[in-house]
Amino acid sequence: MDKEQRQAIKEMLAKRSNANTQSKKQATDWLINEGLLTAKGQLRAQYGGEEEAEKTKKK
C-alpha cells in the first residue's frame, strides 16, 4: 500500500466517522451495525468486553 492509498483510506474513515457520530444514538447504532457492540450496546468480548458467561457469574 502506498502513501496515496493510505491517505485515501484515512480520509474515507474520517468521513464515515464524522457522518456516523452526529449523535450518541447514531454512533451506537453504527457500532452495533459494524459488529463492535452487542444489540444491547455492550462492547463485544473480542474487543475487550465481557463474555456473557462472565456477566451471569457476577449477578
N, C-alpha and C positions, 0 to 999 in steps of 0.2 A: 504494500500500500504506500503510495507516495504522499507527499506533503499536501497536494491539492485535494486528494481523496479524503485524507484525514480532516482537512478544513471543511470540506463539504459535509461530512458526517457530523462534525461539531455544530455546524450551522443548522442542519436538519434537526438534530436533537434539541438545540436551544429553541427552535421554532415550535416543535412539538411540546416541549416543556412549558413554554410561555402560554401556548394555546390551551393546555390542559390543566393549568394551575390558577385559573382566574378566581376560583372559589374552593373552599375546603371540600365540598361535596363533589365538585367536578374532579378535583385531584384524587380523591378517594376512589371514585368510580373508575378513573383512568388506571390507577394502580391495581384495582381488582381485575379489570379487563386485561391488563398486562400480565397478571398472574403473580404479582408480588404480595398481594394481600388476599386473605380469605374473603368469602362473601360477607362475613361479619366485620370486616375491616381490620383484622389482625394480621400481623406480619407472618408470612408462611415460614415453616420450620427451616426450609432450605436457605432462607435468607436471614436466619437468626432468631426467628420467633419460636415459641414453644410448640412442642408436639401436642396433639390433642390428648394423648395418654398422660402427659405430664400435667396438663391443666386439670384433668379429672382427679389425679392424685392429690393436688393441692387443695381441693374443695373439701 
